Amino acid sequence: MNSTDTAPTETHDINALREEIDHLDAELLRLVKRRVEVSRTIGAARMAAGGTRIVHNREIDVLNRYKELGPEGRDLAMILLKLGRGPLGR
Ligand SMILES: C=C(O[C@@H]1C=C(C(=O)O)C=C[C@H]1O)C(=O)O
């Protein structure tokens, strides 16, 4: 089926769903940015107090949290952790 075969109702549904995706992406981006901010604040406070930059058991908890999404969930958790570490943490 090409775009000219698309029924008007179907086009309407797809447009509405795409609008939902656009809103979801905006919300996800907002949440990811806030997560980065919180993670870096905790990291900076811990390091200023003489602690480590990384807390392994907490990171394992984060990895386990995203396990239900399969291997991509692990990748996603790793990306979130890396974003929290900032450019020097890579
Ligand atoms: C945010 C923290 O600092 C680091 C960042 C984490 C994260 O982004 O989830 C988890 C553990 C730490 O390596 C924390 O200790 O909770």
PDB file of the backbone (N, CA, C, O) and the ligand in Angstrom, with CONECT records:
HET    LIG  A 101      16
ATOM      1  N   MET A   1       0.847  -1.201   0.000  1.00  0.00           N
ATOM      2  CA  MET A   1       0.000   0.000   0.000  1.00  0.00           C
ATOM      3  C   MET A   1       0.885   1.254   0.000  1.00  0.00           C
ATOM      4  O   MET A   1       1.802   1.382   0.811  1.00  0.00           O
ATOM      5  N   ASN A   2       0.590   2.177  -0.928  1.00  0.00           N
ATOM      6  CA  ASN A   2       1.335   3.435  -0.873  1.00  0.00           C
ATOM      7  C   ASN A   2       0.465   4.518  -0.232  1.00  0.00           C
ATOM      8  O   ASN A   2      -0.681   4.255   0.133  1.00  0.00           O
ATOM      9  N   SER A   3       0.997   5.717  -0.094  1.00  0.00           N
ATOM     10  CA  SER A   3       0.291   6.752   0.665  1.00  0.00           C
ATOM     11  C   SER A   3      -1.052   7.129   0.023  1.00  0.00           C
ATOM     12  O   SER A   3      -1.967   7.575   0.715  1.00  0.00           O
ATOM     13  N   THR A   4      -1.167   6.952  -1.289  1.00  0.00           N
ATOM     14  CA  THR A   4      -2.433   7.323  -1.938  1.00  0.00           C
ATOM     15  C   THR A   4      -3.534   6.313  -1.618  1.00  0.00           C
ATOM     16  O   THR A   4      -4.715   6.609  -1.799  1.00  0.00           O
ATOM     17  N   ASP A   5      -3.152   5.103  -1.134  1.00  0.00           N
ATOM     18  CA  ASP A   5      -4.160   4.092  -0.783  1.00  0.00           C
ATOM     19  C   ASP A   5      -4.678   4.278   0.647  1.00  0.00           C
ATOM     20  O   ASP A   5      -5.646   3.632   1.048  1.00  0.00           O
ATOM     21  N   THR A   6      -4.043   5.146   1.399  1.00  0.00           N
ATOM     22  CA  THR A   6      -4.380   5.269   2.816  1.00  0.00           C
ATOM     23  C   THR A   6      -5.773   5.874   2.988  1.00  0.00           C
ATOM     24  O   THR A   6      -6.062   6.958   2.481  1.00  0.00           O
ATOM     25  N   ALA A   7      -6.625   5.156   3.709  1.00  0.00           N
ATOM     26  CA  ALA A   7      -7.983   5.659   3.952  1.00  0.00           C
ATOM     27  C   ALA A   7      -7.933   6.870   4.858  1.00  0.00           C
ATOM     28  O   ALA A   7      -7.034   6.964   5.694  1.00  0.00           O
ATOM     29  N   PRO A   8      -8.872   7.808   4.725  1.00  0.00           N
ATOM     30  CA  PRO A   8      -8.841   9.027   5.552  1.00  0.00           C
ATOM     31  C   PRO A   8      -8.820   8.727   7.055  1.00  0.00           C
ATOM     32  O   PRO A   8      -8.108   9.396   7.804  1.00  0.00           O
ATOM     33  N   THR A   9      -9.591   7.732   7.505  1.00  0.00           N
ATOM     34  CA  THR A   9      -9.626   7.410   8.941  1.00  0.00           C
ATOM     35  C   THR A   9      -8.256   6.945   9.413  1.00  0.00           C
ATOM     36  O   THR A   9      -7.776   7.334  10.478  1.00  0.00           O
ATOM     37  N   GLU A  10      -7.642   6.102   8.591  1.00  0.00           N
ATOM     38  CA  GLU A  10      -6.308   5.583   8.924  1.00  0.00           C
ATOM     39  C   GLU A  10      -5.299   6.733   9.023  1.00  0.00           C
ATOM     40  O   GLU A  10      -4.486   6.781   9.946  1.00  0.00           O
ATOM     41  N   THR A  11      -5.365   7.658   8.055  1.00  0.00           N
ATOM     42  CA  THR A  11      -4.468   8.818   8.071  1.00  0.00           C
ATOM     43  C   THR A  11      -4.678   9.620   9.346  1.00  0.00           C
ATOM     44  O   THR A  11      -3.723  10.072   9.979  1.00  0.00           O
ATOM     45  N   HIS A  12      -5.943   9.789   9.711  1.00  0.00           N
ATOM     46  CA  HIS A  12      -6.260  10.539  10.929  1.00  0.00           C
ATOM     47  C   HIS A  12      -5.659   9.832  12.143  1.00  0.00           C
ATOM     48  O   HIS A  12      -5.057  10.476  13.002  1.00  0.00           O
ATOM     49  N   ASP A  13      -5.822   8.501  12.214  1.00  0.00           N
ATOM     50  CA  ASP A  13      -5.287   7.729  13.342  1.00  0.00           C
ATOM     51  C   ASP A  13      -3.770   7.858  13.417  1.00  0.00           C
ATOM     52  O   ASP A  13      -3.201   8.060  14.490  1.00  0.00           O
ATOM     53  N   ILE A  14      -3.129   7.739  12.264  1.00  0.00           N
ATOM     54  CA  ILE A  14      -1.661   7.828  12.238  1.00  0.00           C
ATOM     55  C   ILE A  14      -1.209   9.220  12.670  1.00  0.00           C
ATOM     56  O   ILE A  14      -0.246   9.353  13.425  1.00  0.00           O
ATOM     57  N   ASN A  15      -1.888  10.241  12.203  1.00  0.00           N
ATOM     58  CA  ASN A  15      -1.512  11.602  12.608  1.00  0.00           C
ATOM     59  C   ASN A  15      -1.670  11.789  14.114  1.00  0.00           C
ATOM     60  O   ASN A  15      -0.822  12.402  14.762  1.00  0.00           O
ATOM     61  N   ALA A  16      -2.759  11.258  14.667  1.00  0.00           N
ATOM     62  CA  ALA A  16      -2.997  11.390  16.114  1.00  0.00           C
ATOM     63  C   ALA A  16      -1.922  10.619  16.890  1.00  0.00           C
ATOM     64  O   ALA A  16      -1.416  11.099  17.904  1.00  0.00           O
ATOM     65  N   LEU A  17      -1.582   9.434  16.409  1.00  0.00           N
ATOM     66  CA  LEU A  17      -0.549   8.642  17.088  1.00  0.00           C
ATOM     67  C   LEU A  17       0.818   9.307  16.985  1.00  0.00           C
ATOM     68  O   LEU A  17       1.609   9.270  17.927  1.00  0.00           O
ATOM     69  N   ARG A  18       1.088   9.920  15.824  1.00  0.00           N
ATOM     70  CA  ARG A  18       2.377  10.624  15.680  1.00  0.00           C
ATOM     71  C   ARG A  18       2.454  11.814  16.615  1.00  0.00           C
ATOM     72  O   ARG A  18       3.512  12.145  17.148  1.00  0.00           O
ATOM     73  N   GLU A  19       1.303  12.450  16.801  1.00  0.00           N
ATOM     74  CA  GLU A  19       1.267  13.580  17.738  1.00  0.00           C
ATOM     75  C   GLU A  19       1.569  13.078  19.155  1.00  0.00           C
ATOM     76  O   GLU A  19       2.283  13.730  19.918  1.00  0.00           O
ATOM     77  N   GLU A  20       1.013  11.908  19.492  1.00  0.00           N
ATOM     78  CA  GLU A  20       1.294  11.328  20.819  1.00  0.00           C
ATOM     79  C   GLU A  20       2.781  11.016  20.963  1.00  0.00           C
ATOM     80  O   GLU A  20       3.377  11.278  22.008  1.00  0.00           O
ATOM     81  N   ILE A  21       3.379  10.453  19.905  1.00  0.00           N
ATOM     82  CA  ILE A  21       4.825  10.158  19.947  1.00  0.00           C
ATOM     83  C   ILE A  21       5.621  11.446  20.154  1.00  0.00           C
ATOM     84  O   ILE A  21       6.570  11.475  20.938  1.00  0.00           O
ATOM     85  N   ASP A  22       5.235  12.507  19.453  1.00  0.00           N
ATOM     86  CA  ASP A  22       5.950  13.784  19.597  1.00  0.00           C
ATOM     87  C   ASP A  22       5.887  14.273  21.047  1.00  0.00           C
ATOM     88  O   ASP A  22       6.880  14.755  21.592  1.00  0.00           O
ATOM     89  N   HIS A  23       4.699  14.143  21.667  1.00  0.00           N
ATOM     90  CA  HIS A  23       4.566  14.558  23.070  1.00  0.00           C
ATOM     91  C   HIS A  23       5.368  13.655  23.997  1.00  0.00           C
ATOM     92  O   HIS A  23       6.004  14.125  24.941  1.00  0.00           O
ATOM     93  N   LEU A  24       5.333  12.358  23.720  1.00  0.00           N
ATOM     94  CA  LEU A  24       6.093  11.418  24.556  1.00  0.00           C
ATOM     95  C   LEU A  24       7.586  11.697  24.465  1.00  0.00           C
ATOM     96  O   LEU A  24       8.287  11.669  25.476  1.00  0.00           O
ATOM     97  N   ASP A  25       8.077  11.968  23.252  1.00  0.00           N
ATOM     98  CA  ASP A  25       9.513  12.271  23.086  1.00  0.00           C
ATOM     99  C   ASP A  25       9.889  13.547  23.844  1.00  0.00           C
ATOM    100  O   ASP A  25      10.948  13.619  24.467  1.00  0.00           O
ATOM    101  N   ALA A  26       9.017  14.542  23.786  1.00  0.00           N
ATOM    102  CA  ALA A  26       9.306  15.793  24.496  1.00  0.00           C
ATOM    103  C   ALA A  26       9.379  15.528  26.000  1.00  0.00           C
ATOM    104  O   ALA A  26      10.248  16.058  26.693  1.00  0.00           O
ATOM    105  N   GLU A  27       8.464  14.711  26.488  1.00  0.00           N
ATOM    106  CA  GLU A  27       8.424  14.392  27.921  1.00  0.00           C
ATOM    107  C   GLU A  27       9.649  13.556  28.319  1.00  0.00           C
ATOM    108  O   GLU A  27      10.267  13.804  29.354  1.00  0.00           O
ATOM    109  N   LEU A  28       9.991  12.565  27.488  1.00  0.00           N
ATOM    110  CA  LEU A  28      11.174  11.746  27.765  1.00  0.00           C
ATOM    111  C   LEU A  28      12.435  12.604  27.814  1.00  0.00           C
ATOM    112  O   LEU A  28      13.281  12.437  28.691  1.00  0.00           O
ATOM    113  N   LEU A  29      12.545  13.525  26.859  1.00  0.00           N
ATOM    114  CA  LEU A  29      13.718  14.405  26.817  1.00  0.00           C
ATOM    115  C   LEU A  29      13.796  15.256  28.082  1.00  0.00           C
ATOM    116  O   LEU A  29      14.871  15.447  28.651  1.00  0.00           O
ATOM    117  N   ARG A  30      12.652  15.758  28.509  1.00  0.00           N
ATOM    118  CA  ARG A  30      12.613  16.566  29.739  1.00  0.00           C
ATOM    119  C   ARG A  30      13.061  15.708  30.933  1.00  0.00           C
ATOM    120  O   ARG A  30      13.856  16.154  31.760  1.00  0.00           O
ATOM    121  N   LEU A  31      12.551  14.490  31.014  1.00  0.00           N
ATOM    122  CA  LEU A  31      12.891  13.608  32.128  1.00  0.00           C
ATOM    123  C   LEU A  31      14.364  13.194  32.100  1.00  0.00           C
ATOM    124  O   LEU A  31      15.015  13.138  33.143  1.00  0.00           O
ATOM    125  N   VAL A  32      14.888  12.904  30.900  1.00  0.00           N
ATOM    126  CA  VAL A  32      16.299  12.506  30.786  1.00  0.00           C
ATOM    127  C   VAL A  32      17.198  13.674  31.225  1.00  0.00           C
ATOM    128  O   VAL A  32      18.176  13.479  31.947  1.00  0.00           O
ATOM    129  N   LYS A  33      16.848  14.897  30.772  1.00  0.00           N
ATOM    130  CA  LYS A  33      17.658  16.073  31.163  1.00  0.00           C
ATOM    131  C   LYS A  33      17.640  16.268  32.670  1.00  0.00           C
ATOM    132  O   LYS A  33      18.666  16.596  33.268  1.00  0.00           O
ATOM    133  N   ARG A  34      16.482  16.068  33.288  1.00  0.00           N
ATOM    134  CA  ARG A  34      16.381  16.220  34.744  1.00  0.00           C
ATOM    135  C   ARG A  34      17.186  15.114  35.448  1.00  0.00           C
ATOM    136  O   ARG A  34      17.839  15.353  36.463  1.00  0.00           O
ATOM    137  N   ARG A  35      17.121  13.887  34.876  1.00  0.00           N
ATOM    138  CA  ARG A  35      17.879  12.786  35.467  1.00  0.00           C
ATOM    139  C   ARG A  35      19.382  13.083  35.438  1.00  0.00           C
ATOM    140  O   ARG A  35      20.092  12.842  36.414  1.00  0.00           O
ATOM    141  N   VAL A  36      19.853  13.612  34.302  1.00  0.00           N
ATOM    142  CA  VAL A  36      21.274  13.972  34.166  1.00  0.00           C
ATOM    143  C   VAL A  36      21.653  14.985  35.245  1.00  0.00           C
ATOM    144  O   VAL A  36      22.682  14.859  35.909  1.00  0.00           O
ATOM    145  N   GLU A  37      20.795  15.991  35.400  1.00  0.00           N
ATOM    146  CA  GLU A  37      21.050  17.055  36.367  1.00  0.00           C
ATOM    147  C   GLU A  37      21.155  16.483  37.797  1.00  0.00           C
ATOM    148  O   GLU A  37      22.079  16.804  38.544  1.00  0.00           O
ATOM    149  N   VAL A  38      20.183  15.631  38.149  1.00  0.00           N
ATOM    150  CA  VAL A  38      20.160  15.056  39.503  1.00  0.00           C
ATOM    151  C   VAL A  38      21.377  14.161  39.718  1.00  0.00           C
ATOM    152  O   VAL A  38      22.034  14.230  40.757  1.00  0.00           O
ATOM    153  N   SER A  39      21.673  13.314  38.720  1.00  0.00           N
ATOM    154  CA  SER A  39      22.800  12.393  38.833  1.00  0.00           C
ATOM    155  C   SER A  39      24.113  13.156  39.011  1.00  0.00           C
ATOM    156  O   SER A  39      24.942  12.790  39.843  1.00  0.00           O
ATOM    157  N   ARG A  40      24.297  14.229  38.218  1.00  0.00           N
ATOM    158  CA  ARG A  40      25.549  15.015  38.327  1.00  0.00           C
ATOM    159  C   ARG A  40      25.630  15.761  39.648  1.00  0.00           C
ATOM    160  O   ARG A  40      26.718  15.918  40.204  1.00  0.00           O
ATOM    161  N   THR A  41      24.496  16.223  40.157  1.00  0.00           N
ATOM    162  CA  THR A  41      24.486  16.911  41.453  1.00  0.00           C
ATOM    163  C   THR A  41      24.930  15.948  42.556  1.00  0.00           C
ATOM    164  O   THR A  41      25.748  16.301  43.405  1.00  0.00           O
ATOM    165  N   ILE A  42      24.384  14.729  42.535  1.00  0.00           N
ATOM    166  CA  ILE A  42      24.765  13.731  43.548  1.00  0.00           C
ATOM    167  C   ILE A  42      26.255  13.402  43.415  1.00  0.00           C
ATOM    168  O   ILE A  42      26.981  13.362  44.409  1.00  0.00           O
ATOM    169  N   GLY A  43      26.705  13.165  42.170  1.00  0.00           N
ATOM    170  CA  GLY A  43      28.111  12.818  41.931  1.00  0.00           C
ATOM    171  C   GLY A  43      29.054  13.906  42.425  1.00  0.00           C
ATOM    172  O   GLY A  43      30.060  13.618  43.073  1.00  0.00           O
ATOM    173  N   ALA A  44      28.722  15.165  42.115  1.00  0.00           N
ATOM    174  CA  ALA A  44      29.578  16.289  42.527  1.00  0.00           C
ATOM    175  C   ALA A  44      29.626  16.393  44.048  1.00  0.00           C
ATOM    176  O   ALA A  44      30.691  16.612  44.626  1.00  0.00           O
ATOM    177  N   ALA A  45      28.460  16.233  44.700  1.00  0.00           N
ATOM    178  CA  ALA A  45      28.405  16.328  46.169  1.00  0.00           C
ATOM    179  C   ALA A  45      29.231  15.208  46.810  1.00  0.00           C
ATOM    180  O   ALA A  45      29.966  15.430  47.773  1.00  0.00           O
ATOM    181  N   ARG A  46      29.092  14.005  46.255  1.00  0.00           N
ATOM    182  CA  ARG A  46      29.836  12.873  46.818  1.00  0.00           C
ATOM    183  C   ARG A  46      31.343  13.069  46.652  1.00  0.00           C
ATOM    184  O   ARG A  46      32.118  12.817  47.574  1.00  0.00           O
ATOM    185  N   MET A  47      31.748  13.526  45.457  1.00  0.00           N
ATOM    186  CA  MET A  47      33.184  13.726  45.219  1.00  0.00           C
ATOM    187  C   MET A  47      33.739  14.865  46.062  1.00  0.00           C
ATOM    188  O   MET A  47      34.870  14.792  46.541  1.00  0.00           O
ATOM    189  N   ALA A  48      32.940  15.924  46.243  1.00  0.00           N
ATOM    190  CA  ALA A  48      33.385  17.044  47.095  1.00  0.00           C
ATOM    191  C   ALA A  48      33.594  16.576  48.529  1.00  0.00           C
ATOM    192  O   ALA A  48      34.409  17.134  49.263  1.00  0.00           O
ATOM    193  N   ALA A  49      32.849  15.547  48.920  1.00  0.00           N
ATOM    194  CA  ALA A  49      32.979  15.005  50.284  1.00  0.00           C
ATOM    195  C   ALA A  49      34.049  13.904  50.344  1.00  0.00           C
ATOM    196  O   ALA A  49      34.194  13.213  51.353  1.00  0.00           O
ATOM    197  N   GLY A  50      34.793  13.760  49.242  1.00  0.00           N
ATOM    198  CA  GLY A  50      35.892  12.777  49.225  1.00  0.00           C
ATOM    199  C   GLY A  50      35.470  11.375  48.818  1.00  0.00           C
ATOM    200  O   GLY A  50      36.237  10.423  48.962  1.00  0.00           O
ATOM    201  N   GLY A  51      34.241  11.248  48.306  1.00  0.00           N
ATOM    202  CA  GLY A  51      33.748   9.925  47.912  1.00  0.00           C
ATOM    203  C   GLY A  51      34.096   9.584  46.469  1.00  0.00           C
ATOM    204  O   GLY A  51      34.817  10.313  45.788  1.00  0.00           O
ATOM    205  N   THR A  52      33.563   8.459  46.030  1.00  0.00           N
ATOM    206  CA  THR A  52      33.846   7.992  44.665  1.00  0.00           C
ATOM    207  C   THR A  52      32.860   8.624  43.671  1.00  0.00           C
ATOM    208  O   THR A  52      31.794   9.113  44.044  1.00  0.00           O
ATOM    209  N   ARG A  53      33.255   8.594  42.406  1.00  0.00           N
ATOM    210  CA  ARG A  53      32.374   9.144  41.373  1.00  0.00           C
ATOM    211  C   ARG A  53      31.236   8.175  41.064  1.00  0.00           C
ATOM    212  O   ARG A  53      30.125   8.578  40.720  1.00  0.00           O
ATOM    213  N   ILE A  54      31.548   6.878  41.198  1.00  0.00           N
ATOM    214  CA  ILE A  54      30.574   5.839  40.840  1.00  0.00           C
ATOM    215  C   ILE A  54      30.234   4.988  42.057  1.00  0.00           C
ATOM    216  O   ILE A  54      31.101   4.672  42.871  1.00  0.00           O
ATOM    217  N   VAL A  55      28.959   4.622  42.169  1.00  0.00           N
ATOM    218  CA  VAL A  55      28.527   3.705  43.230  1.00  0.00           C
ATOM    219  C   VAL A  55      27.956   2.469  42.535  1.00  0.00           C
ATOM    220  O   VAL A  55      26.841   2.489  42.015  1.00  0.00           O
ATOM    221  N   HIS A  56      28.745   1.396  42.538  1.00  0.00           N
ATOM    222  CA  HIS A  56      28.404   0.231  41.723  1.00  0.00           C
ATOM    223  C   HIS A  56      27.057  -0.410  42.073  1.00  0.00           C
ATOM    224  O   HIS A  56      26.290  -0.758  41.176  1.00  0.00           O
ATOM    225  N   ASN A  57      26.765  -0.568  43.361  1.00  0.00           N
ATOM    226  CA  ASN A  57      25.492  -1.243  43.694  1.00  0.00           C
ATOM    227  C   ASN A  57      24.283  -0.441  43.228  1.00  0.00           C
ATOM    228  O   ASN A  57      23.269  -1.017  42.834  1.00  0.00           O
ATOM    229  N   ARG A  58      24.386   0.887  43.272  1.00  0.00           N
ATOM    230  CA  ARG A  58      23.292   1.731  42.765  1.00  0.00           C
ATOM    231  C   ARG A  58      23.178   1.573  41.248  1.00  0.00           C
ATOM    232  O   ARG A  58      22.075   1.541  40.702  1.00  0.00           O
ATOM    233  N   GLU A  59      24.313   1.475  40.578  1.00  0.00           N
ATOM    234  CA  GLU A  59      24.290   1.342  39.109  1.00  0.00           C
ATOM    235  C   GLU A  59      23.707  -0.015  38.698  1.00  0.00           C
ATOM    236  O   GLU A  59      23.014  -0.122  37.686  1.00  0.00           O
ATOM    237  N   ILE A  60      23.997  -1.047  39.495  1.00  0.00           N
ATOM    238  CA  ILE A  60      23.409  -2.376  39.231  1.00  0.00           C
ATOM    239  C   ILE A  60      21.882  -2.299  39.369  1.00  0.00           C
ATOM    240  O   ILE A  60      21.146  -2.882  38.573  1.00  0.00           O
ATOM    241  N   ASP A  61      21.420  -1.570  40.394  1.00  0.00           N
ATOM    242  CA  ASP A  61      19.965  -1.392  40.578  1.00  0.00           C
ATOM    243  C   ASP A  61      19.344  -0.739  39.340  1.00  0.00           C
ATOM    244  O   ASP A  61      18.274  -1.140  38.881  1.00  0.00           O
ATOM    245  N   VAL A  62      20.040   0.281  38.806  1.00  0.00           N
ATOM    246  CA  VAL A  62      19.527   0.985  37.621  1.00  0.00           C
ATOM    247  C   VAL A  62      19.474   0.026  36.425  1.00  0.00           C
ATOM    248  O   VAL A  62      18.481  -0.011  35.699  1.00  0.00           O
ATOM    249  N   LEU A  63      20.544  -0.745  36.227  1.00  0.00           N
ATOM    250  CA  LEU A  63      20.578  -1.716  35.120  1.00  0.00           C
ATOM    251  C   LEU A  63      19.443  -2.731  35.258  1.00  0.00           C
ATOM    252  O   LEU A  63      18.787  -3.067  34.272  1.00  0.00           O
ATOM    253  N   ASN A  64      19.208  -3.219  36.479  1.00  0.00           N
ATOM    254  CA  ASN A  64      18.148  -4.213  36.702  1.00  0.00           C
ATOM    255  C   ASN A  64      16.761  -3.641  36.426  1.00  0.00           C
ATOM    256  O   ASN A  64      15.867  -4.340  35.949  1.00  0.00           O
ATOM    257  N   ARG A  65      16.602  -2.352  36.736  1.00  0.00           N
ATOM    258  CA  ARG A  65      15.324  -1.671  36.537  1.00  0.00           C
ATOM    259  C   ARG A  65      14.883  -1.702  35.072  1.00  0.00           C
ATOM    260  O   ARG A  65      13.689  -1.776  34.782  1.00  0.00           O
ATOM    261  N   TYR A  66      15.837  -1.646  34.162  1.00  0.00           N
ATOM    262  CA  TYR A  66      15.502  -1.565  32.728  1.00  0.00           C
ATOM    263  C   TYR A  66      15.559  -2.923  32.024  1.00  0.00           C
ATOM    264  O   TYR A  66      15.357  -3.020  30.814  1.00  0.00           O
ATOM    265  N   LYS A  67      15.839  -3.971  32.811  1.00  0.00           N
ATOM    266  CA  LYS A  67      15.988  -5.325  32.260  1.00  0.00           C
ATOM    267  C   LYS A  67      14.747  -5.798  31.509  1.00  0.00           C
ATOM    268  O   LYS A  67      14.851  -6.536  30.529  1.00  0.00           O
ATOM    269  N   GLU A  68      13.569  -5.370  31.974  1.00  0.00           N
ATOM    270  CA  GLU A  68      12.328  -5.853  31.348  1.00  0.00           C
ATOM    271  C   GLU A  68      12.223  -5.458  29.879  1.00  0.00           C
ATOM    272  O   GLU A  68      11.411  -6.016  29.140  1.00  0.00           O
ATOM    273  N   LEU A  69      13.043  -4.497  29.453  1.00  0.00           N
ATOM    274  CA  LEU A  69      13.043  -4.099  28.037  1.00  0.00           C
ATOM    275  C   LEU A  69      14.012  -4.940  27.208  1.00  0.00           C
ATOM    276  O   LEU A  69      14.177  -4.702  26.012  1.00  0.00           O
ATOM    277  N   GLY A  70      14.646  -5.914  27.838  1.00  0.00           N
ATOM    278  CA  GLY A  70      15.577  -6.775  27.109  1.00  0.00           C
ATOM    279  C   GLY A  70      16.938  -6.115  26.940  1.00  0.00           C
ATOM    280  O   GLY A  70      17.255  -5.164  27.654  1.00  0.00           O
ATOM    281  N   PRO A  71      17.765  -6.617  25.984  1.00  0.00           N
ATOM    282  CA  PRO A  71      19.118  -6.093  25.803  1.00  0.00           C
ATOM    283  C   PRO A  71      19.142  -4.580  25.545  1.00  0.00           C
ATOM    284  O   PRO A  71      20.065  -3.884  25.966  1.00  0.00           O
ATOM    285  N   GLU A  72      18.117  -4.088  24.850  1.00  0.00           N
ATOM    286  CA  GLU A  72      18.064  -2.634  24.594  1.00  0.00           C
ATOM    287  C   GLU A  72      17.828  -1.857  25.888  1.00  0.00           C
ATOM    288  O   GLU A  72      18.257  -0.711  26.026  1.00  0.00           O
ATOM    289  N   GLY A  73      17.130  -2.506  26.842  1.00  0.00           N
ATOM    290  CA  GLY A  73      16.909  -1.872  28.140  1.00  0.00           C
ATOM    291  C   GLY A  73      18.235  -1.660  28.858  1.00  0.00           C
ATOM    292  O   GLY A  73      18.457  -0.632  29.499  1.00  0.00           O
ATOM    293  N   ARG A  74      19.104  -2.649  28.737  1.00  0.00           N
ATOM    294  CA  ARG A  74      20.438  -2.533  29.340  1.00  0.00           C
ATOM    295  C   ARG A  74      21.208  -1.382  28.673  1.00  0.00           C
ATOM    296  O   ARG A  74      21.845  -0.568  29.341  1.00  0.00           O
ATOM    297  N   ASP A  75      21.128  -1.343  27.335  1.00  0.00           N
ATOM    298  CA  ASP A  75      21.792  -0.260  26.595  1.00  0.00           C
ATOM    299  C   ASP A  75      21.261   1.104  27.050  1.00  0.00           C
ATOM    300  O   ASP A  75      22.021   2.048  27.266  1.00  0.00           O
ATOM    301  N   LEU A  76      19.942   1.175  27.187  1.00  0.00           N
ATOM    302  CA  LEU A  76      19.315   2.434  27.597  1.00  0.00           C
ATOM    303  C   LEU A  76      19.798   2.843  28.994  1.00  0.00           C
ATOM    304  O   LEU A  76      20.131   4.005  29.229  1.00  0.00           O
ATOM    305  N   ALA A  77      19.831   1.866  29.924  1.00  0.00           N
ATOM    306  CA  ALA A  77      20.306   2.158  31.279  1.00  0.00           C
ATOM    307  C   ALA A  77      21.764   2.624  31.249  1.00  0.00           C
ATOM    308  O   ALA A  77      22.137   3.559  31.956  1.00  0.00           O
ATOM    309  N   MET A  78      22.584   1.963  30.424  1.00  0.00           N
ATOM    310  CA  MET A  78      23.999   2.351  30.313  1.00  0.00           C
ATOM    311  C   MET A  78      24.131   3.787  29.797  1.00  0.00           C
ATOM    312  O   MET A  78      24.963   4.557  30.278  1.00  0.00           O
ATOM    313  N   ILE A  79      23.303   4.130  28.818  1.00  0.00           N
ATOM    314  CA  ILE A  79      23.346   5.489  28.266  1.00  0.00           C
ATOM    315  C   ILE A  79      22.949   6.507  29.342  1.00  0.00           C
ATOM    316  O   ILE A  79      23.574   7.561  29.465  1.00  0.00           O
ATOM    317  N   LEU A  80      21.917   6.189  30.111  1.00  0.00           N
ATOM    318  CA  LEU A  80      21.494   7.106  31.183  1.00  0.00           C
ATOM    319  C   LEU A  80      22.612   7.279  32.210  1.00  0.00           C
ATOM    320  O   LEU A  80      22.879   8.391  32.665  1.00  0.00           O
ATOM    321  N   LEU A  81      23.263   6.173  32.571  1.00  0.00           N
ATOM    322  CA  LEU A  81      24.366   6.260  33.545  1.00  0.00           C
ATOM    323  C   LEU A  81      25.517   7.082  32.981  1.00  0.00           C
ATOM    324  O   LEU A  81      26.108   7.899  33.686  1.00  0.00           O
ATOM    325  N   LYS A  82      25.836   6.862  31.696  1.00  0.00           N
ATOM    326  CA  LYS A  82      26.938   7.610  31.061  1.00  0.00           C
ATOM    327  C   LYS A  82      26.623   9.096  30.993  1.00  0.00           C
ATOM    328  O   LYS A  82      27.497   9.929  31.235  1.00  0.00           O
ATOM    329  N   LEU A  83      25.384   9.434  30.668  1.00  0.00           N
ATOM    330  CA  LEU A  83      24.993  10.847  30.610  1.00  0.00           C
ATOM    331  C   LEU A  83      25.195  11.506  31.978  1.00  0.00           C
ATOM    332  O   LEU A  83      25.625  12.656  32.063  1.00  0.00           O
ATOM    333  N   GLY A  84      24.880  10.765  33.046  1.00  0.00           N
ATOM    334  CA  GLY A  84      25.033  11.298  34.401  1.00  0.00           C
ATOM    335  C   GLY A  84      26.491  11.519  34.777  1.00  0.00           C
ATOM    336  O   GLY A  84      26.811  12.382  35.594  1.00  0.00           O
ATOM    337  N   ARG A  85      27.371  10.726  34.167  1.00  0.00           N
ATOM    338  CA  ARG A  85      28.811  10.877  34.474  1.00  0.00           C
ATOM    339  C   ARG A  85      29.418  12.088  33.789  1.00  0.00           C
ATOM    340  O   ARG A  85      30.420  12.631  34.254  1.00  0.00           O
ATOM    341  N   GLY A  86      28.817  12.514  32.687  1.00  0.00           N
ATOM    342  CA  GLY A  86      29.340  13.674  31.962  1.00  0.00           C
ATOM    343  C   GLY A  86      30.498  13.311  31.065  1.00  0.00           C
ATOM    344  O   GLY A  86      30.910  12.152  31.025  1.00  0.00           O
ATOM    345  N   PRO A  87      31.048  14.314  30.321  1.00  0.00           N
ATOM    346  CA  PRO A  87      32.095  14.058  29.328  1.00  0.00           C
ATOM    347  C   PRO A  87      33.363  13.425  29.899  1.00  0.00           C
ATOM    348  O   PRO A  87      34.051  12.688  29.193  1.00  0.00           O
ATOM    349  N   LEU A  88      33.682  13.700  31.165  1.00  0.00           N
ATOM    350  CA  LEU A  88      34.915  13.158  31.745  1.00  0.00           C
ATOM    351  C   LEU A  88      34.738  11.715  32.223  1.00  0.00           C
ATOM    352  O   LEU A  88      35.713  11.021  32.510  1.00  0.00           O
ATOM    353  N   GLY A  89      33.507  11.286  32.301  1.00  0.00           N
ATOM    354  CA  GLY A  89      33.252   9.940  32.820  1.00  0.00           C
ATOM    355  C   GLY A  89      33.205   8.862  31.761  1.00  0.00           C
ATOM    356  O   GLY A  89      32.826   7.727  32.051  1.00  0.00           O
ATOM    357  N   ARG A  90      33.590   9.199  30.513  1.00  0.00           N
ATOM    358  CA  ARG A  90      33.462   8.200  29.439  1.00  0.00           C
ATOM    359  C   ARG A  90      34.706   7.395  29.198  1.00  0.00           C
ATOM    360  O   ARG A  90      34.721   6.528  28.324  1.00  0.00           O
TER     361      ARG A  90
HETATM  362  C1  LIG A 101      23.320   9.293  41.270  1.00  0.00           C
HETATM  363  C2  LIG A 101      24.294   8.660  41.916  1.00  0.00           C
HETATM  364  O1  LIG A 101      25.629   8.658  41.461  1.00  0.00           O
HETATM  365  C3  LIG A 101      26.028   7.847  40.384  1.00  0.00           C
HETATM  366  C4  LIG A 101      25.036   7.869  39.297  1.00  0.00           C
HETATM  367  C5  LIG A 101      24.012   6.966  39.265  1.00  0.00           C
HETATM  368  C6  LIG A 101      22.859   7.172  38.340  1.00  0.00           C
HETATM  369  O2  LIG A 101      22.944   8.007  37.438  1.00  0.00           O
HETATM  370  O3  LIG A 101      21.822   6.489  38.524  1.00  0.00           O
HETATM  371  C7  LIG A 101      24.037   5.846  40.103  1.00  0.00           C
HETATM  372  C8  LIG A 101      25.090   5.593  40.910  1.00  0.00           C
HETATM  373  C9  LIG A 101      26.303   6.443  40.914  1.00  0.00           C
HETATM  374  O4  LIG A 101      27.312   5.823  40.169  1.00  0.00           O
HETATM  375  C10 LIG A 101      24.022   7.928  43.165  1.00  0.00           C
HETATM  376  O5  LIG A 101      24.965   7.553  43.871  1.00  0.00           O
HETATM  377  O6  LIG A 101      22.842   7.690  43.475  1.00  0.00           O
CONECT  362  363
CONECT  363  362  364  375
CONECT  364  363  365
CONECT  365  364  366  373
CONECT  366  365  367
CONECT  367  366  368  371
CONECT  368  367  369  370
CONECT  369  368
CONECT  370  368
CONECT  371  367  372
CONECT  372  371  373
CONECT  373  365  372  374
CONECT  374  373
CONECT  375  363  376  377
CONECT  376  375
CONECT  377  375
END
